[in-house]
Amino acid sequence: MGMITVFEDKYEIILSKDKEHDGLFYTAVKTTGIYCVPSCPAKTPKKENVEFFYKSTEAEAAGYRACKKCLPQVLGIPWNDYKSCIEIDTPKEFSFEECLVYLNRSDTECLHKVKDGVLYKFIKVEVQDILLKIEMGTERLNVTFLNGIPPKWARAQAAKYIFDLFDLQTDLTPFYKMGAKDPILNNLIEKYYGLRIIKINDLFECLCWAVIGQQINLKFAYTLKKRLVERYGEKLNHEGEEYFLFPNPQTIAALKTEDLQQLQFTSRKSEYIIGIAKQMADGSLNKEALEMETDYEQLKKRLISIRGIGNWTADYTIMKCFHLYHAFPLADVGIHNALKGILGMEVKPSIPEIEKLAKCWIGWESYAAFYLWRWLYD
């Protein structure tokens, strides 16, 4: 079915509540600030109050929020809702076990817990505090709500969060087909088959984590993050365990650099993080708008325009927070060490040597980088 371009045709479709057109376009209502699928059971809005979008991300970038009746944000996400728990279908090229190896790489991680093959994660959906228990069933991810049953719209948002967290929308078949012919990636893909880039859904968290990690070892980066989260993030207590959310931009924007310096942040990093928080808090920087940029170079250019964000930080953020896979943090020490070890070199490869290798990974540079990082954990 082709794209429906005429306004009147779209309006006739929403009058008929035709499910056949769900996903082909979205209806946004100016008076409520909500966007819906064409078949939404809610009362049809007046024609003058409607505008249409072809993607849900376009509607969100324009400031609309998802309808709590028709749940447009989970359209196309294969999930089953059982109220007290949900199931999410996973592609064949998915290994929960491999993803947990990445998630469990630090014993000072404060934003999730991994125990006995189960992931515990605290998220917030609007005002709903939701504690998730995520484990792998025979073919699906099983997700249990540990602190009460959230309303259906919040359960839907939790499904989307997990779908995005494990990058389940991405078809890895082309990456694996390309990697099978590559002398470096071939063994990595065979060894870590099903590993997916673990996303950081929150742009503010992602930018802060990337800034924290600049020019320090990973262990100290985790220590700084833990101090920041435990001091300024929300906390949930459940059965004797503490779970944390990353601080929101409004909280950090109200701080002074001295507040972060007390946690052993440098004055420069303190300035960067508070500056980013202020841009996020006032709306001049937001993920929804950036997601509309489909050109990697333009998105990177926009991120680098933010004070404190350089090439490495921008590439890391694009890898972890967006669905573009051209980002490759060329100067990353971990990538250098992985290539040195895999290739059996006595010294780390030079930047020109790495650039030459990366030309074989065009379109999948981010996944190549992620698999190289995974090699370092063995």
Beta strands, then each sheet from edge to edge (+ up, - down):
strand 1: 26-29
strand 2: 34-36
strand 3: 50-53
strand 4: 65-66
strand 5: 79-81
strand 6: 85-89
strand 7: 112-115
strand 8: 118-125
strand 9: 128-136
strand 10: 140-145
strand 11: 235-238
strand 12: 241-244
sheet 1: 3+ 1- 2+ 4+
sheet 2: 5+ 6- 10+ 9- 8+ 7-
sheet 3: 11+ 12-
end
